Amino acid sequence: MRRFTSSKGLNMLLLLLLPGGFLLNFFMQTASLGMNAGSALAWISQYYWLYIFGSLFFFFVLLCFAVIIPNIYAGTLLAFAGCLLIGIADYKKLSTTGEPLFPWDLMQLKNAREMSKITSGMISPLAVVLAVVLLVVAVYLIWKLPKVKIRFSLRAACTVLSAAMIAGFIWMVSGQHALATSIQYQNIYWNQKVNYSQNGFVFAFTGNLKQKLIEKPDDYSQESIARIAKKYGALPADKDKTAALAERPNIMYMMDEAFFDVTRLPGFTFSEDPLAYIHQEGQNTPSGYLLSPEFGGNTANVEFEALTGLSMYFLKDGSIPYQQKIVKMSGMPSIVSILKDRGYQALAVHPFDDTFYNRNRVYPILGFDEFTSEKEMENANRITPNGYISDMSAVQEAVDKLKAAKQPTFLHLVTMQNHFPFIKGLNGENTISVGGTQPAWKDELETYVHDTKLTDEAVAYLAKELKTIQRPTIVAFWGDHLPALSADIYTQAGWDNDPRLKHETKLIYLANFDIGKESAGTMSPAFIGPTVFQLSGQEMPVFYKLLREVQAEIPGLSKSVLIGSSDPIKDLSEQQKALLEDYRLVEYDILEGENYSQDLLF
C-alpha cells in the first residue's frame, strides 16, 4: 500500500480540504434556507465575502481534525460528519419549530438517548438506511486509501495554525470587529431568522456564542429600580385581593406538554368532544387562553415565564434562559422563592429525564426543595411500553404529594404524555375519528386528538381529587405550546399567518374553594403567578403589583403578537410604553444587572 510523507502528504491534504470547506459551508447555508440550493446560491452571490470567510473557517476546522487524529481521512470524515449533523439538526429544527439551531441547543447532547426517542418520528427509515450505507462506504475508503504520514512538527504547526484561525474567527464575529462589519456581517440578534438567513449559518451561530439575554437599558441604575419599587409599592394592597382564606392555600401549576384546544381548528369535525370536561368546567371557573411565547418546542421558556414572572418578550430571539443564564446563578427570585419566604415547601414533578434543560440544576436555584423526575416517581405508568409517562399518572403523583404535605405547598408539574412524535398507538388505540383530514396526516391528527382526550380525563380526575384535600388548594392548568403537527394541518386551518391562534393554548384555574367564574381571557405565562395570588387572597409582592399593572394593559405579551383586553394591539400608548420600560428595567436587573430588585421588589 502506498504511503506519502511530509510535504507531499500535506499538499495532498490541503487539496482535499480546501474544496471540502467550501462544499461544507454551501451545505450548511442550504440547510439554513430550507434545503433550497437555489436560495443558497442567490445568498452567495450577494454575500460572497461571508461565504468565503465561512468556508475558510470550515477548512481550518477540517484541517485541525485531520492533523490531530493520526489517520487524516478519519479525522476529516469525523469533522465533516459532525458538521453535516449540525446542518441537518438546523434544518429539522427550522422545519419543526420555525427557529434555527443555537449554540445552547447543543447542550442537549448530554441527553442523546432521550432525544432519540423524542425525535424518532422526525427521521425517515430511508434516511437511517442511507446513513448506515454511507458510514460503511466511508470506513471502507479509509481502510483502502493510501496512508499519509506527516511528521510530528508539521502536525503540531498545522494544529496551532488551525486553532489560532478558528479562535480568531470567533473573536472577530462575536465581538463584531471592523473586519467582520467590512464584509457585510451584522449581528441581527433581535431577529434570529433574519440573522441566519442574511449572515449565513456559521456567522450567525458564532455570533450567538457570547450573546447576552437582554441588552442594558440606557437608564438602568439602582435609582431607577428604587423608583420602580416606590411607584408600584404604593399601590393599595386591597386592590389585589378577591378572596380571604383561613389558611394559606396549596398552589399547583400543571403545565401540560403540547396541549391546546384542537377543536378550534376550523375545517375539521370530531366524532366526540376530546375536551368534554375542560369545556364544561370552563363555564364554572376562570378559564381562557395562554399566549405562549413558543410554538412546537422550547418548553423551558414557557416554564421560565410562569415561575419567574419575567417575559421572553424582552429577551433576544432564540434565548433559553435556563441554559444560558440561570444555570450559572446562585439564586433567583421567583414564585418559588416568594412562597418559600412565607413558609411553603416547594416541590417539582417532571415525568422525564431530570437533566433536560438543566432542570436538575435550575430548580434548586429557583428555590425548589425537592425534584421528582421519572426515576423517583411512584406513579410512573405508561399507556404502552414505548409511550411517555401518562398525564393521569403524573397527576396521581402530584395529588399524593399534596395529600401527604404537612404545610402549605407549591407544586409545579410539567407533563410529557403529549410530546412529539404523534405515532398511532403510542398512547393506545385512537378513540376519536376526525373528519376533513387528508389521508397523509389523518392518523397523526387523530393520535393527537386522542392524547388530548386522555389529558382531559386527567384534569377531570384532578378536579375530583381536589375536593378530598383538606387544605384550600388552587391549580393553574395550561398547555405550554401548540404541537409540532404537520404544517399542512395548520395550513388547511388557515392559521399560517395568524400568530395569535398559533400561540394560544388552553388555560383553566381549578380550586376546592370559590374562585368565581370570571373569564381569564388571554394572558401570558408571566401573569399566572399574580392571577393565582389574586384568586387565593395572597398578599402581592411589589413585583407582582407591577405585573398586574402590565397585565391590565397588555395581558398577552409576546414577540409574535400583543393582546389587549380583547383585541390585538397595533400601536402602544405612552402609558403602555412606560409600563413596559419599567418591566424591562426590572428584568434586566434580575438577569444581567446587579439584582437590586431582590430586596426592593420581592
C-alpha positions in Angstrom: 0.0 0.0 0.0 1.4 3.4 -1.0 2.5 5.9 1.7 3.1 9.6 1.3 5.2 11.6 3.7 5.8 15.2 4.9 5.2 18.0 2.4 3.7 15.7 -0.3 1.2 14.4 2.2 0.4 17.9 3.5 -0.1 19.2 -0.1 -2.4 16.3 -0.8 -4.3 17.1 2.5 -4.7 20.7 1.6 -6.0 19.9 -1.9 -8.6 17.7 -0.3 -9.7 20.0 2.5 -9.9 23.4 0.7 -12.8 22.5 -1.6 -14.3 20.5 1.3 -14.6 23.7 3.4 -16.5 25.5 0.6 -18.7 22.5 0.0 -19.5 22.1 3.7 -20.4 25.8 4.0 -22.6 25.5 1.0 -24.5 22.6 2.6 -24.8 24.5 5.9 -26.3 27.5 4.1 -28.6 25.3 2.1 -29.9 23.7 5.3 -30.5 27.1 6.8 -32.6 28.0 3.8 -34.9 25.0 3.9 -32.6 22.7 1.8 -33.1 25.1 -1.1 -29.9 25.1 -3.2 -31.1 27.9 -5.4 -31.6 30.2 -2.4 -28.2 29.3 -1.2 -26.6 30.3 -4.5 -28.5 33.5 -4.5 -27.2 34.2 -1.0 -23.7 33.5 -2.0 -23.9 35.9 -5.0 -25.0 38.7 -2.6 -22.8 37.9 0.4 -19.8 36.3 -1.3 -17.3 37.6 1.3 -19.3 36.0 4.1 -19.3 32.8 2.2 -15.6 32.9 1.6 -14.7 33.6 5.2 -17.2 31.0 6.4 -15.8 28.4 4.1 -12.2 29.1 5.3 -13.5 28.6 8.8 -14.7 25.2 7.9 -11.4 24.5 6.1 -9.5 25.1 9.3 -11.9 23.0 11.3 -11.3 20.1 8.9 -7.6 20.7 8.9 -7.5 20.7 12.7 -9.2 17.3 13.0 -7.2 15.9 10.1 -3.8 16.6 11.7 -4.9 15.8 15.3 -6.2 12.3 14.5 -3.4 10.1 13.1 -5.4 8.9 10.1 -6.1 12.1 8.1 -9.1 10.6 6.3 -10.7 9.5 9.6 -10.2 12.9 11.1 -11.5 14.7 8.1 -14.5 12.4 7.9 -15.3 12.8 11.6 -15.3 16.6 11.4 -17.2 16.6 8.1 -19.9 14.2 9.5 -20.2 16.3 12.7 -20.8 19.5 10.7 -23.3 17.7 8.5 -25.2 16.6 11.5 -25.3 20.1 12.9 -26.6 21.3 9.5 -29.3 18.6 9.4 -30.3 19.5 13.0 -30.6 23.2 12.0 -32.9 22.2 9.1 -35.0 19.9 11.2 -35.4 22.5 13.9 -36.3 25.2 11.4 -38.9 23.0 9.7 -40.4 21.9 13.1 -40.4 25.0 15.3 -39.5 27.8 12.8 -36.3 28.6 14.7 -32.7 27.9 13.7 -30.2 26.0 15.7 -28.5 28.0 18.5 -25.2 27.2 20.4 -27.1 26.4 23.6 -29.2 23.8 21.8 -26.1 21.7 21.7 -26.2 21.4 25.5 -29.0 18.8 24.9 -26.4 16.4 23.5 -25.9 15.1 27.0 -29.5 13.8 26.7 -28.8 12.0 23.4 -30.6 8.8 24.4 -33.8 10.6 25.4 -33.6 12.9 22.4 -33.5 9.9 20.1 -36.9 8.9 21.5 -38.4 12.4 21.2 -37.2 12.9 17.6 -37.8 9.3 16.4 -40.7 10.4 14.2 -38.7 13.1 12.5 -36.2 10.9 10.8 -37.4 8.6 8.0 -36.2 4.9 7.8 -34.8 5.6 4.4 -32.5 8.3 5.9 -31.3 5.9 8.6 -30.5 3.2 6.0 -28.7 5.8 3.8 -26.7 7.0 6.7 -25.6 3.4 7.6 -24.6 2.8 3.9 -22.6 6.0 3.8 -20.8 5.0 7.1 -19.9 1.6 5.7 -18.6 3.1 2.5 -16.6 5.7 4.4 -14.9 3.1 6.6 -14.1 1.0 3.6 -12.5 4.0 1.8 -10.4 4.9 4.9 -9.1 1.4 5.0 -8.3 1.3 1.3 -6.9 4.8 0.6 -3.1 5.2 0.8 -1.7 6.1 4.1 -0.5 9.7 4.5 2.2 10.2 7.1 3.0 13.7 8.2 5.9 14.3 10.6 5.0 15.5 14.2 6.4 19.0 13.8 4.3 19.7 10.8 1.2 18.3 12.5 1.9 20.5 15.5 2.3 23.6 13.3 -0.9 22.9 11.5 -2.8 22.3 14.8 -1.6 25.6 16.2 -2.4 27.4 13.0 -5.9 25.9 12.7 -6.7 26.6 16.4 -5.5 30.2 16.0 -7.6 30.8 12.9 -10.7 29.3 14.5 -10.2 31.3 17.6 -9.6 34.5 15.6 -12.7 33.9 13.6 -14.8 33.5 16.7 -13.2 36.6 18.3 -13.9 38.6 15.1 -17.5 37.6 14.8 -18.6 37.6 18.5 -17.0 41.0 19.0 -18.4 42.3 15.7 -15.0 43.9 15.0 -14.1 46.1 12.0 -13.1 43.2 9.7 -16.5 41.5 10.3 -18.5 44.6 9.5 -16.4 45.3 6.4 -17.6 42.1 4.8 -21.3 42.9 5.5 -21.7 41.0 8.8 -24.3 42.4 11.1 -25.4 40.6 14.3 -29.1 40.9 14.0 -29.8 39.4 17.5 -33.3 40.8 17.7 -34.5 38.7 14.7 -32.6 35.4 14.6 -34.4 34.1 11.5 -33.1 37.1 9.6 -29.8 36.8 11.3 -29.2 33.2 10.0 -30.7 33.9 6.5 -28.6 37.1 6.0 -25.3 36.3 7.7 -25.2 32.5 7.0 -25.1 29.7 9.5 -21.5 29.9 10.6 -21.5 33.7 11.2 -24.9 33.7 12.9 -24.1 30.7 15.1 -20.7 32.0 16.1 -22.2 35.5 16.8 -24.5 33.9 19.3 -21.7 32.3 21.4 -21.4 35.3 23.7 -24.9 36.6 23.4 -26.4 38.2 26.4 -30.1 37.5 27.1 -31.0 41.2 27.1 -29.3 44.5 26.3 -28.7 47.0 29.1 -31.3 49.8 29.1 -29.9 53.3 28.8 -31.5 54.4 32.1 -30.6 51.4 34.2 -29.3 52.2 37.7 -30.0 51.4 41.3 -32.0 54.6 41.5 -34.3 53.5 38.6 -35.1 50.2 40.3 -35.7 52.1 43.6 -38.1 54.4 41.8 -40.0 51.5 40.3 -40.2 49.8 43.8 -41.6 53.0 45.3 -44.0 53.6 42.5 -45.7 50.1 42.5 -45.2 49.5 46.2 -47.5 52.5 46.8 -50.4 50.7 45.1 -53.1 49.7 47.7 -52.9 46.1 48.9 -56.7 45.5 49.0 -56.8 46.2 45.2 -55.1 42.8 44.7 -57.3 40.6 46.8 -60.6 39.0 45.8 -60.7 36.2 48.4 -59.9 35.7 52.1 -58.9 32.2 53.3 -58.4 31.0 56.9 -55.1 29.4 56.0 -52.5 29.6 53.3 -53.6 27.6 50.3 -51.7 25.0 48.3 -50.8 26.2 44.9 -50.3 23.8 42.0 -49.0 24.6 38.5 -49.8 22.0 35.8 -48.0 22.8 32.6 -49.2 20.2 30.0 -46.9 19.3 27.1 -48.0 20.4 23.7 -51.6 20.8 24.8 -54.1 23.1 23.1 -57.8 23.1 22.2 -57.7 21.2 18.9 -61.4 21.7 18.3 -60.5 25.4 17.5 -59.1 24.2 14.2 -61.7 25.1 11.5 -62.4 22.7 8.7 -62.3 19.5 10.9 -65.0 17.5 12.5 -64.7 15.3 15.6 -66.7 12.2 16.5 -66.8 13.5 20.1 -65.5 16.4 22.1 -62.0 15.4 23.2 -62.1 18.2 25.9 -65.5 17.5 27.2 -64.6 18.1 30.9 -62.5 21.2 30.3 -65.1 22.8 28.0 -67.8 22.2 30.6 -65.9 23.2 33.6 -64.6 26.3 31.9 -68.0 27.8 32.2 -67.9 27.4 36.0 -64.4 28.6 36.8 -61.9 31.2 35.5 -60.7 29.9 32.1 -59.3 31.3 28.8 -56.1 31.0 26.8 -52.4 31.2 27.4 -50.4 33.2 24.9 -47.4 31.0 24.7 -44.0 32.6 23.7 -43.2 29.4 21.8 -44.5 27.2 19.1 -43.8 23.5 18.7 -41.0 23.4 21.3 -38.8 25.2 23.9 -41.0 24.2 26.8 -38.4 25.6 29.3 -39.1 29.2 28.1 -42.8 28.9 29.0 -41.9 27.5 32.3 -39.4 30.3 32.8 -42.1 32.9 32.4 -44.6 31.2 34.6 -42.1 30.6 37.5 -40.2 33.9 37.4 -42.8 36.4 36.1 -40.1 37.6 33.6 -41.1 37.8 30.0 -39.5 36.3 26.9 -40.7 39.5 25.1 -37.7 41.4 26.2 -35.1 38.7 25.5 -33.2 38.2 22.3 -34.6 35.8 19.8 -33.7 32.2 20.4 -32.9 32.7 24.1 -33.2 29.8 26.5 -32.6 31.4 30.0 -32.4 28.1 31.8 -29.4 27.0 29.7 -27.7 30.4 29.1 -28.0 32.2 32.4 -30.0 30.7 35.3 -27.9 27.6 35.5 -24.9 29.8 36.3 -26.7 31.8 39.0 -26.6 31.1 42.8 -30.3 32.1 43.3 -33.1 33.9 41.5 -36.4 35.5 42.7 -39.4 33.5 41.6 -42.9 32.4 42.8 -40.9 29.6 44.4 -38.7 31.9 46.5 -41.7 34.2 47.3 -43.7 31.3 48.7 -40.7 29.8 50.5 -40.3 33.0 52.4 -44.0 32.6 53.5 -43.5 29.1 54.9 -44.3 27.0 51.9 -42.5 23.9 50.8 -41.8 23.8 47.1 -42.0 20.6 45.0 -41.4 19.9 41.3 -42.5 16.9 39.4 -41.5 16.1 35.8 -42.0 12.5 34.4 -38.9 12.5 32.3 -35.2 12.9 32.5 -34.2 15.4 35.2 -31.3 16.8 33.2 -33.4 18.1 30.3 -33.0 21.9 30.1 -30.7 21.6 33.1 -33.8 21.3 35.4 -31.8 19.3 37.9 -29.6 22.3 38.4 -32.1 25.1 37.7 -34.8 24.0 40.1 -32.6 24.4 43.2 -31.6 27.8 42.1 -35.2 28.9 41.8 -35.8 27.5 45.3 -37.4 24.1 44.9 -36.9 21.8 47.9 -37.5 18.5 46.0 -37.5 17.4 42.4 -39.2 14.2 41.4 -38.3 13.0 37.9 -39.2 9.8 36.2 -36.6 8.0 38.3 -38.2 8.8 41.6 -41.9 8.6 40.6 -44.1 6.1 42.4 -46.8 6.5 39.7 -44.8 6.0 36.5 -47.3 4.2 34.4 -47.2 4.4 30.6 -50.2 3.5 28.4 -47.9 1.5 26.2 -44.3 0.4 26.9 -42.9 2.9 24.3 -45.1 5.8 25.4 -44.3 8.6 27.8 -45.5 8.5 31.4 -49.2 9.3 31.2 -50.8 12.6 32.3 -53.0 10.5 34.6 -50.0 9.0 36.4 -48.3 12.4 36.7 -51.5 13.9 38.2 -51.8 11.0 40.7 -48.2 11.6 41.7 -48.9 15.3 42.3 -52.1 14.6 44.2 -50.4 12.1 46.5 -47.7 14.7 47.4 -50.3 17.3 48.2 -52.3 15.0 50.4 -49.2 14.0 52.3 -48.0 17.6 52.8 -47.9 18.9 56.4 -47.5 22.5 55.4 -48.7 24.8 52.6 -47.2 23.5 49.4 -46.3 24.9 46.0 -46.2 22.0 43.5 -45.0 22.5 39.9 -45.9 19.7 37.5 -44.6 19.5 33.9 -46.1 16.6 31.9 -44.7 14.6 28.9 -47.6 12.4 27.6 -48.4 14.6 24.6 -44.9 15.1 23.4 -43.9 14.6 19.7 -43.9 12.1 17.9 -47.6 11.5 17.3 -47.3 7.9 16.3 -50.6 5.9 16.1 -50.9 3.5 19.1 -48.2 5.2 21.2 -50.9 6.0 23.9 -53.3 3.3 23.0 -55.8 2.9 20.2 -57.3 6.2 18.9 -60.8 6.7 20.2 -61.9 9.8 18.2 -62.2 10.0 14.5 -61.5 13.3 12.7 -63.2 14.3 9.5 -62.0 16.7 6.9 -58.4 15.5 7.1 -56.1 14.5 4.2 -55.2 10.8 4.3 -51.5 11.6 4.7 -51.9 13.1 8.2 -55.2 11.6 9.4 -53.5 9.1 11.8 -51.3 11.9 13.1 -54.1 14.2 13.9 -56.4 11.5 15.4 -53.5 10.4 17.6 -53.0 13.9 18.9 -56.8 14.3 19.5 -56.8 11.0 21.4 -53.9 12.2 23.5 -55.8 15.4 24.4 -58.8 13.4 25.5 -56.5 11.5 27.9 -55.3 14.8 29.3 -58.9 16.0 29.7 -59.6 12.8 31.7 -56.6 13.5 33.9 -57.8 17.1 34.5 -61.2 15.8 35.5 -59.6 13.4 37.9 -57.5 16.2 39.4 -60.6 18.4 39.9 -62.3 15.5 41.7 -59.4 14.8 44.0 -59.0 18.5 44.9 -62.3 18.1 46.9 -60.6 15.5 49.1 -57.7 17.7 50.1 -58.2 19.4 53.4 -56.2 22.5 52.8 -57.5 25.1 50.3 -55.9 24.3 47.0 -55.8 26.2 43.7 -54.5 24.8 40.4 -53.4 26.7 37.3 -53.5 24.3 34.3 -52.2 25.3 30.8 -50.6 23.9 27.7 -47.0 25.0 27.1 -47.2 25.5 23.3 -49.1 24.1 20.2 -47.8 20.8 19.0 -45.4 20.4 16.1 -48.1 18.8 13.9 -47.5 18.5 10.1 -47.5 22.1 8.7 -50.3 21.2 6.3 -52.7 20.8 9.2 -52.3 24.4 10.2 -52.3 25.5 6.6 -55.7 23.9 5.9 -57.0 25.5 9.1 -55.8 28.9 7.8 -53.5 29.5 10.7 -50.3 30.1 8.8 -50.5 33.9 9.1 -52.3 34.1 12.4 -49.7 34.4 15.2 -52.3 34.7 17.9 -54.0 31.3 17.1 -50.7 29.5 16.7 -49.7 30.6 20.1 -52.9 30.3 22.2 -53.1 27.2 24.4 -55.8 26.3 26.9 -55.7 27.8 30.4 -58.1 27.0 33.3 -58.0 27.6 37.0 -59.4 24.9 39.4 -59.9 25.1 43.2 -61.6 23.4 46.1 -62.9 26.8 47.2 -64.8 29.6 45.5 -62.7 31.5 43.0 -65.6 32.7 40.9 -66.0 32.1 37.2 -64.9 35.4 35.5 -63.2 34.7 32.2 -59.4 34.7 32.3 -59.2 36.0 28.7 -55.9 35.6 27.0 -52.7 36.0 29.1 -49.0 35.4 29.0 -47.4 32.8 31.4 -45.7 35.6 33.3 -49.1 36.7 34.7 -50.2 33.3 36.0 -48.5 33.9 39.4 -50.2 37.3 40.1 -53.5 35.8 39.0 -53.2 32.9 41.3 -52.3 35.2 44.2 -55.3 37.4 43.5 -57.7 34.4 43.2 -56.4 32.9 46.5 -56.1 36.2 48.5 -52.3 36.1 48.8 -50.5 39.4 49.5 -48.8 40.7 46.4 -45.1 41.5 46.4 -44.2 44.7 44.7 -43.0 42.9 41.6 -46.4 41.2 41.2 -48.1 44.6 41.6 -46.0 45.7 38.6 -47.1 42.6 36.7 -50.7 43.2 37.5 -50.5 46.8 36.1 -48.8 45.4 32.9 -51.4 42.7 32.7 -54.3 45.2 32.9 -53.0 46.9 29.8 -51.3 44.1 27.8 -52.4 40.7 29.1 -50.9 39.0 26.1 -47.3 40.0 25.8 -45.2 38.2 23.2 -42.9 38.9 20.2 -45.5 37.3 17.9 -48.5 39.5 18.9 -49.6 41.9 21.6 -53.1 41.3 23.1 -55.1 44.0 24.9 -58.2 43.3 26.9 -59.7 41.6 23.9 -58.1 42.5 20.6 -54.5 42.7 19.3 -52.7 45.9 20.0 -51.2 47.6 16.9 -49.8 50.7 18.5 -48.7 51.0 22.1 -49.9 54.0 24.1 -47.5 56.1 26.1 -48.8 54.6 29.3 -48.2 51.1 27.9 -44.7 52.0 26.8 -43.9 53.4 30.2 -45.1 50.2 31.9 -43.1 48.0 29.6 -40.0 50.1 30.2 -40.3 49.6 34.0 -40.8 45.9 33.4 -37.7 45.8 31.1 -35.6 47.5 33.7 -36.5 45.0 36.4 -36.0 42.1 34.1 -32.5 43.3 33.1 -31.7 44.0 36.7 -32.5 40.4 37.7 -31.0 38.6 34.7 -27.9 40.7 33.8 -27.7 43.5 36.2 -27.0 43.9 39.9 -30.3 42.4 41.2 -31.3 45.4 43.3 -34.8 44.1 42.8 -34.2 41.2 45.2 -34.5 43.4 48.3 -36.7 46.1 46.8 -39.5 44.3 44.9 -39.8 40.8 46.5 
